Amino acid sequence: MTITRKTLHRRSFLRGMGAAIGLPLLDAMVPALAIGQARAVKAPLRMAFAYVPNGIIMNEWNPAYEGKLGELPRVLKPMEPHRDDILMLGNLTHNTGRALLDGAGDHGRCSGSYLTGIQVKKTTVDIKAGVSCDQIVAKHLADQTRFPSLEVGMEDARQAGDCDSGYSCAYTNNLSWKSETQPLPPILDPRSLFERLFGNGVILSPEARAREADYRRSILDFVGEDTKRLEASLGPTDRRKLDEYLTSIREVERQIERTETANAQIDPHMEKPYGIPADFAEHFKLMTDMITIAFQADLTRVVTFLITREGTSRPYREIGIADGHHPCTHHQGKPELIEKVTQINTYHTTQLSAWVDKLKSTPEGGARLLDNMMLVYGAGLSDGNRHLHEDLPTLMIGNAAGAIKTGRRVVYRKETPMCNLHLAMMDRMGVHMEHFGDATGELSFAELT
C-alpha cells in the first residue's frame, strides 16, 4: 500500500505585490513514501567563499601540529566551539599572485587571482583576470535557483578614498569574474541585498528609498494572504519551521530599519551608501543572516563574500584600533603593530564563529544547514608584511554532505596550488574540469576523509 498526497514544490514562493519569498525545505516538499519507509530529504549542496584582506599573523593562525584539531591558536580561538566542523588546509599557494612587471600590485593580484588562478594584469588599456570558479559553478546551476550566484561585500575602495586607480579597484573590490574582463561587483548595502532577495529586483536609489520610508511595510505584509493559505495546508512541524524562517526574515528587516534610523540620526547628510551600518559586526551579521536565508530558501547555491576589500585601510574603532588595517600589516616586526593586526584578525574570526553558529542551528532535511555546505574562509596573502602568497590561511567549514572529514589539520607539500582545491570543490558541485587556473591536479576528497 502506498501513501499518496500532493506535495509542495521545492522552489515554491510566497508572493504578493511584487514580493517573492522563497521557502525553506519543508516536510511537505518530500514525496509521500510507502508505509514503513523512512522519509529521505536530500538537501542541495552549497559553495561559498568568505575572503578577508591583508593577510593574517600566521604564527597566531597555524597550530604547531597536524591531524586532529585540539587547542587552536589565538586568531582561531573563537572557532574552538566548531573544531569538529572545520578543516584547516596548509601550504596552499597562489603562485599567480606573485609579482609581474606589468602586474596590478600585490593586493590586486592576490584578490584578483583568488578564485581564478590567473595572473591578473593592469595595463593602460584594459584589465584582465579570468573566469572565477564560483561563476563556472553558477553557470552550471543557473536553471536550478532564482539567482545563479550572489556577490556580497562590506566596503568599496572608491568610497573609502584609498584606491589608486580604477584598474586596481577592479581587482581589490571583486572576487567574482564572469569573464576575463567582467568582474561582478558585490552588493554592499544591506537594504539593496534584501530588496534583491525578496523584492521585485529593482534596486532603488537612496532618494527613492527615502520617499518610500514613511509608508514602507514589512515585506511579510505583502505576502500575508499567501502565507495564510500555505499555513492552512501544512502540518504542525512545517508550520513551526515556516514561522521560524519568516521570523528570521522579519528580524533582518528590523535590523536594517534600526541601522537606517541610526545613520539618519548621526548625520543625515553623510555621503555613504544608504543603510550601511557603521559598526563592522552589525554589518557582518546583517549580510551573513541574509546569505543564510538565501541558502535556506535555495535562492542560490553559490556565494562570494568580500569581508572588506583587499588592501583596505579601514580602522577598527569598535575594538579600540584607530589605525588603518593595511598600514598596520606593514609592521616591520614592531610588536605593537603586530598586536593590532592580531586583534583585527581575531575580531574577524569572532564574527565568523557567530555565523557558523547560525548555520549549525538552522535545521535542514534532518541535518544542519552547515552540513550541506563547503564554506571556505581565507585570504589571498599569508604574511601581509612581506606580501607572501604561499601557505595561505584556509579553512574549509562544513562537510559537503559527508564528503569531507572535518576536525583536522591537513598540510600539503609546499607550493600546492590553491586551484587544486577549487577543482575538487567544482567537481563536488557537479562541474568536472581537467584544468583550471594553475592547478596541477584535484585535491581528492578521499584524501580529506
C-alpha positions as CSV (number, residue, x, y, z in Angstrom):
1,M,0.0,0.0,0.0
2,T,1.4,3.4,-0.9
3,I,0.6,6.8,0.6
4,T,-0.3,9.4,-1.9
5,R,-0.7,13.1,-1.2
6,K,0.0,16.3,-3.0
7,T,3.5,17.6,-2.3
8,L,4.8,21.2,-2.3
9,H,7.4,22.0,-4.9
10,R,10.9,22.7,-3.6
11,R,11.0,26.0,-5.5
12,S,7.7,27.4,-4.2
13,F,7.5,31.1,-3.3
14,L,5.2,33.2,-1.1
15,R,4.1,36.0,-3.5
16,G,2.3,39.3,-3.3
17,M,2.5,42.9,-4.6
18,G,5.9,42.4,-6.3
19,A,7.5,40.5,-3.4
20,A,8.7,36.9,-3.7
21,I,9.9,34.9,-0.7
22,G,11.4,31.5,-1.2
23,L,10.7,28.7,1.3
24,P,12.9,26.6,3.4
25,L,13.0,22.8,3.0
26,L,9.7,21.5,4.4
27,D,8.4,18.0,5.0
28,A,5.6,18.9,2.6
29,M,8.1,19.1,-0.1
30,V,9.1,15.4,0.3
31,P,7.1,12.9,-1.8
32,A,5.0,10.5,0.3
33,L,6.7,7.1,0.5
34,A,5.4,3.6,1.2
35,I,4.4,2.9,4.8
36,G,7.3,1.8,6.9
37,Q,10.0,3.5,4.8
38,A,12.0,6.4,6.2
39,R,11.4,9.7,4.7
40,A,14.6,10.9,3.0
41,V,15.2,14.5,2.4
42,K,18.0,15.4,0.0
43,A,19.2,19.0,0.5
44,P,21.2,20.8,-2.1
45,L,24.9,21.4,-1.7
46,R,26.2,24.9,-1.5
47,M,29.6,26.5,-2.1
48,A,30.7,29.8,-0.6
49,F,33.9,31.8,-0.2
50,A,34.4,34.4,2.6
51,Y,37.5,36.4,1.9
52,V,39.5,38.5,4.4
53,P,42.0,41.2,3.3
54,N,45.7,42.0,4.0
55,G,46.8,38.6,5.2
56,I,47.0,37.1,8.7
57,I,49.5,36.9,11.5
58,M,50.4,33.4,10.6
59,N,52.1,32.2,13.9
60,E,48.7,33.0,15.5
61,W,46.9,31.1,12.9
62,N,48.8,27.8,12.2
63,P,48.8,25.2,15.0
64,A,52.1,23.5,15.8
65,Y,50.6,20.1,14.9
66,E,48.8,18.2,12.1
67,G,46.0,15.8,12.4
68,K,43.1,16.0,14.8
69,L,42.4,19.6,15.9
70,G,43.0,20.3,19.6
71,E,43.6,23.7,21.1
72,L,43.6,26.4,18.4
73,P,45.9,29.4,18.2
74,R,44.8,32.9,19.2
75,V,43.3,34.1,15.9
76,L,41.3,30.9,15.6
77,K,40.2,30.7,19.3
78,P,36.7,32.0,18.5
79,M,36.3,28.9,16.3
80,E,37.0,26.3,19.0
81,P,33.3,25.5,19.6
82,H,33.3,24.5,15.9
83,R,36.5,22.4,15.8
84,D,34.6,19.3,14.7
85,D,33.1,21.3,11.7
86,I,36.3,22.8,10.3
87,L,39.2,21.5,8.2
88,M,42.4,23.5,8.2
89,L,44.4,23.3,5.0
90,G,48.1,24.2,4.9
91,N,50.6,25.1,2.2
92,L,48.0,26.0,-0.5
93,T,49.6,28.7,-2.7
94,H,48.7,31.2,-5.4
95,N,51.8,31.4,-7.5
96,T,49.8,33.5,-9.9
97,G,49.5,36.2,-7.2
98,R,53.3,36.8,-7.2
99,A,55.0,39.8,-8.9
100,L,54.8,40.6,-12.6
101,L,56.5,43.5,-14.2
102,D,53.1,44.8,-15.5
103,G,51.1,43.5,-12.6
104,A,48.3,45.1,-10.7
105,G,50.2,45.2,-7.3
106,D,50.3,42.5,-4.7
107,H,46.9,43.4,-3.3
108,G,45.2,43.5,-6.7
109,R,46.9,40.2,-7.8
110,C,46.1,38.3,-4.6
111,S,42.4,39.0,-4.7
112,G,42.1,39.1,-8.5
113,S,43.6,35.6,-8.7
114,Y,42.0,34.1,-5.6
115,L,39.1,32.4,-7.4
116,T,40.6,32.4,-10.9
117,G,44.2,31.2,-10.6
118,I,45.1,33.6,-13.4
119,Q,47.8,36.1,-13.3
120,V,45.9,39.4,-13.4
121,K,47.3,42.3,-15.4
122,K,46.8,46.0,-15.3
123,T,47.6,48.0,-18.4
124,T,46.7,51.4,-19.7
125,V,44.1,49.8,-21.9
126,D,42.3,47.1,-20.1
127,I,42.0,44.9,-17.1
128,K,42.2,41.1,-17.3
129,A,41.7,38.3,-14.9
130,G,39.8,35.1,-15.7
131,V,36.5,33.3,-15.1
132,S,36.3,32.5,-11.4
133,C,35.4,29.1,-10.1
134,D,32.3,30.3,-8.5
135,Q,31.0,31.6,-11.8
136,I,31.7,28.3,-13.5
137,V,29.6,26.6,-11.0
138,A,26.9,29.3,-11.1
139,K,26.6,28.8,-14.9
140,H,26.2,25.1,-14.4
141,L,23.4,25.6,-11.8
142,A,21.8,28.6,-13.4
143,D,18.5,26.9,-14.1
144,Q,18.1,25.4,-10.6
145,T,17.9,28.5,-8.4
146,R,16.5,32.0,-8.7
147,F,19.9,33.5,-8.5
148,P,22.9,31.7,-10.1
149,S,25.1,33.4,-7.6
150,L,25.3,36.2,-5.0
151,E,28.2,38.6,-4.7
152,V,28.3,40.3,-1.3
153,G,30.7,42.7,0.3
154,M,31.3,45.2,3.0
155,E,33.5,48.0,1.6
156,D,34.4,49.7,-1.7
157,A,37.8,51.3,-2.1
158,R,36.4,54.2,-4.1
159,Q,34.1,55.1,-1.2
160,A,36.9,54.7,1.3
161,G,39.0,57.1,-0.7
162,D,42.2,55.0,-0.9
163,C,42.1,53.5,-4.4
164,D,44.9,54.5,-6.7
165,S,43.1,53.8,-10.0
166,G,40.0,52.2,-11.5
167,Y,42.1,49.3,-12.7
168,S,43.4,48.4,-9.1
169,C,39.8,48.9,-7.8
170,A,38.6,46.3,-10.2
171,Y,40.8,43.7,-8.6
172,T,40.7,44.7,-5.0
173,N,36.9,45.2,-5.0
174,N,35.9,42.0,-6.7
175,L,36.3,38.2,-6.2
176,S,33.9,37.0,-8.9
177,W,34.7,37.3,-12.6
178,K,32.2,36.4,-15.2
179,S,34.8,36.8,-18.0
180,E,38.4,37.9,-18.1
181,T,37.3,41.5,-18.4
182,Q,34.0,41.5,-16.5
183,P,34.0,41.5,-12.7
184,L,30.8,41.1,-10.7
185,P,30.7,43.8,-8.1
186,P,29.5,42.8,-4.7
187,I,26.3,44.2,-3.1
188,L,27.4,46.3,-0.1
189,D,24.2,47.9,1.2
190,P,22.0,45.5,3.4
191,R,18.8,47.1,2.1
192,S,19.9,46.6,-1.5
193,L,20.7,42.9,-0.8
194,F,17.3,42.5,1.0
195,E,15.4,44.0,-2.0
196,R,17.3,41.8,-4.4
197,L,16.5,38.7,-2.5
198,F,12.8,39.4,-1.6
199,G,11.7,42.4,-3.7
200,N,10.9,42.8,-7.4
201,G,14.5,43.0,-8.4
202,V,14.6,46.8,-8.7
203,I,17.3,48.4,-6.7
204,L,16.1,51.8,-5.6
205,S,18.2,54.9,-5.3
206,P,18.7,56.4,-1.8
207,E,16.2,59.2,-2.7
208,A,13.6,56.7,-3.9
209,R,14.0,54.8,-0.7
210,A,13.6,57.9,1.4
211,R,10.3,58.7,-0.4
212,E,9.0,55.3,0.4
213,A,10.2,55.2,4.0
214,D,7.1,56.8,5.5
215,Y,4.8,54.1,4.1
216,R,7.0,51.1,3.9
217,R,5.5,48.0,5.4
218,S,7.2,44.7,6.2
219,I,7.7,42.5,3.1
220,L,5.9,39.8,5.1
221,D,2.7,42.0,4.9
222,F,2.8,41.8,1.2
223,V,2.7,38.0,1.2
224,G,0.4,37.7,4.1
225,E,-2.5,36.2,2.3
226,D,-0.3,33.6,0.5
227,T,1.3,32.8,3.9
228,K,-2.1,32.1,5.5
229,R,-3.2,29.8,2.6
230,L,0.1,27.9,2.9
231,E,-0.1,27.5,6.7
232,A,-3.6,26.0,6.4
233,S,-2.2,23.2,4.3
234,L,0.8,22.4,6.5
235,G,1.3,20.1,9.4
236,P,2.4,21.3,12.9
237,T,6.2,20.7,12.3
238,D,6.2,22.6,9.0
239,R,4.2,25.4,10.4
240,R,6.8,25.8,13.1
241,K,9.6,25.7,10.6
242,L,7.9,28.3,8.4
243,D,7.2,30.6,11.4
244,E,10.9,30.4,12.5
245,Y,12.0,31.1,8.9
246,L,9.7,34.1,8.4
247,T,10.7,35.4,11.9
248,S,14.3,35.4,10.8
249,I,13.4,37.5,7.7
250,R,11.5,40.0,9.9
251,E,14.4,40.3,12.3
252,V,16.7,41.2,9.3
253,E,14.2,43.9,8.3
254,R,14.2,45.3,11.9
255,Q,18.0,45.4,11.9
256,I,18.0,47.2,8.6
257,E,15.4,49.7,9.8
258,R,17.4,50.3,13.0
259,T,20.5,50.9,11.0
260,E,18.9,53.3,8.6
261,T,17.3,55.3,11.6
262,A,20.6,55.4,13.4
263,N,22.5,56.6,10.3
264,A,20.0,59.3,9.8
265,Q,20.2,60.5,13.4
266,I,24.0,60.5,13.3
267,D,24.3,62.5,10.1
268,P,21.5,62.7,7.5
269,H,23.9,64.3,5.0
270,M,26.6,61.7,5.1
271,E,27.8,60.7,1.7
272,K,27.8,56.9,2.2
273,P,25.8,54.0,0.9
274,Y,22.3,54.2,2.3
275,G,21.7,51.9,5.3
276,I,25.3,50.6,5.7
277,P,26.0,50.2,9.4
278,A,29.0,52.0,10.8
279,D,29.6,49.0,13.1
280,F,31.5,46.2,11.5
281,A,29.9,43.4,13.5
282,E,26.4,44.7,12.8
283,H,27.1,44.9,9.1
284,F,28.7,41.4,9.0
285,K,25.7,39.9,10.8
286,L,23.2,41.6,8.5
287,M,24.9,40.3,5.4
288,T,25.5,36.8,6.7
289,D,22.0,36.5,8.0
290,M,20.7,37.2,4.5
291,I,23.2,34.8,3.0
292,T,21.9,32.1,5.4
293,I,18.3,32.8,4.4
294,A,19.2,32.7,0.7
295,F,20.7,29.3,1.2
296,Q,17.9,28.1,3.4
297,A,15.3,29.1,0.7
298,D,17.5,27.7,-2.1
299,L,17.6,31.1,-3.8
300,T,21.2,30.4,-4.7
301,R,23.9,27.8,-4.1
302,V,26.9,29.9,-4.8
303,V,28.1,32.9,-2.8
304,T,31.2,35.1,-2.6
305,F,31.6,37.3,0.4
306,L,34.3,40.0,0.4
307,I,34.8,40.8,4.1
308,T,36.1,44.4,3.3
309,R,38.0,44.8,0.1
310,E,41.7,43.8,-0.4
311,G,44.2,46.5,0.7
312,T,41.7,48.2,3.0
313,S,42.9,50.9,5.4
314,R,39.7,50.6,7.4
315,P,40.2,51.4,11.1
316,Y,38.5,49.2,13.8
317,R,37.4,51.7,16.4
318,E,34.9,49.1,17.7
319,I,37.9,47.3,19.3
320,G,39.9,50.4,20.0
321,I,42.1,50.4,16.9
322,A,42.1,53.8,15.1
323,D,45.0,52.9,12.8
324,G,44.2,51.7,9.3
325,H,44.3,47.9,8.8
326,H,46.6,47.9,5.8
327,P,49.3,50.2,7.3
328,C,49.3,48.1,10.5
329,T,50.1,45.0,8.4
330,H,53.3,46.6,7.3
331,H,54.5,46.3,10.8
332,Q,58.2,45.6,10.1
333,G,58.3,43.5,13.2
334,K,57.1,46.1,15.6
335,P,55.2,44.3,18.4
336,E,52.6,47.0,18.9
337,L,51.5,46.8,15.3
338,I,51.6,43.0,15.2
339,E,49.3,43.1,18.2
340,K,46.8,45.3,16.4
341,V,46.7,43.1,13.3
342,T,46.3,40.1,15.5
343,Q,43.3,41.7,17.2
344,I,41.8,42.6,13.9
345,N,42.3,39.0,12.6
346,T,40.7,37.7,15.8
347,Y,37.8,40.1,15.6
348,H,37.1,38.8,12.1
349,T,37.0,35.1,13.2
350,T,34.8,36.1,16.1
351,Q,32.2,37.3,13.6
352,L,32.8,34.1,11.5
353,S,32.1,32.0,14.6
354,A,28.8,33.6,15.2
355,W,27.8,33.0,11.6
356,V,28.8,29.3,11.9
357,D,26.6,29.2,15.0
358,K,23.7,30.3,12.8
359,L,24.4,27.8,10.1
360,K,24.6,25.0,12.7
361,S,21.4,25.9,14.4
362,T,19.4,26.1,11.1
363,P,17.8,22.7,10.5
364,E,17.5,21.2,7.1
365,G,16.3,17.8,6.0
366,G,17.1,16.1,9.3
367,A,20.6,17.7,9.4
368,R,22.0,21.2,9.8
369,L,22.3,23.7,7.0
370,L,26.1,23.7,7.6
371,D,26.2,20.0,6.8
372,N,25.2,20.8,3.2
373,M,27.9,23.4,2.6
374,M,31.5,24.0,1.6
375,L,32.4,27.4,3.1
376,V,36.0,28.5,2.6
377,Y,37.2,31.2,4.8
378,G,40.6,32.6,3.9
379,A,42.9,35.3,2.5
380,G,44.9,35.8,-0.7
381,L,48.0,36.7,1.4
382,S,49.5,34.9,4.3
383,D,52.1,37.4,5.7
384,G,50.8,40.8,4.9
385,N,54.0,42.5,5.9
386,R,56.1,40.7,3.3
387,H,53.1,40.1,0.9
388,L,53.6,36.3,0.8
389,H,51.4,34.2,-1.4
390,E,52.3,30.8,-0.1
391,D,50.7,28.8,2.8
392,L,47.6,30.8,2.5
393,P,45.3,30.8,5.6
394,T,42.5,28.5,4.5
395,L,39.6,27.0,6.5
396,M,37.0,24.6,5.0
397,I,33.8,24.8,7.1
398,G,31.1,22.2,6.6
399,N,31.5,18.6,5.5
400,A,30.0,18.8,1.9
401,A,27.2,16.4,2.8
402,G,29.6,13.9,4.3
403,A,32.3,14.1,1.6
404,I,34.9,15.7,3.9
405,K,36.1,14.6,7.3
406,T,36.4,17.8,9.3
407,G,38.0,18.4,12.7
408,R,41.6,18.1,11.3
409,R,44.5,20.0,10.0
410,V,46.0,18.7,6.7
411,V,49.3,20.2,5.5
412,Y,50.1,19.6,1.8
413,R,53.5,19.7,0.2
414,K,54.8,23.3,-0.3
415,E,53.6,25.2,-3.3
416,T,50.4,23.1,-3.8
417,P,48.2,25.3,-5.9
418,M,45.0,26.7,-4.4
419,C,43.4,25.8,-7.7
420,N,43.7,22.1,-6.8
421,L,41.1,22.8,-4.1
422,H,39.0,24.8,-6.5
423,L,38.9,21.8,-8.9
424,A,37.8,19.5,-6.1
425,M,35.1,21.8,-5.0
426,M,33.8,22.3,-8.5
427,D,33.8,18.5,-9.0
428,R,31.7,18.1,-5.8
429,M,29.3,20.7,-7.2
430,G,28.8,18.7,-10.4
431,V,31.3,20.6,-12.6
432,H,34.0,18.3,-13.9
433,M,37.1,20.0,-15.4
434,E,40.5,18.7,-16.3
435,H,42.2,22.1,-16.0
436,F,41.6,25.3,-14.0
437,G,43.9,28.2,-13.4
438,D,47.4,26.8,-12.4
439,A,46.0,23.6,-11.0
440,T,48.3,20.6,-11.1
441,G,45.6,18.1,-10.1
442,E,42.5,17.9,-8.0
443,L,42.8,17.6,-4.2
444,S,41.0,14.3,-3.7
445,F,38.1,14.4,-1.3
446,A,39.0,10.9,-0.4
447,E,42.3,12.3,0.7
448,L,40.4,14.6,3.0
449,T,38.5,11.9,4.7
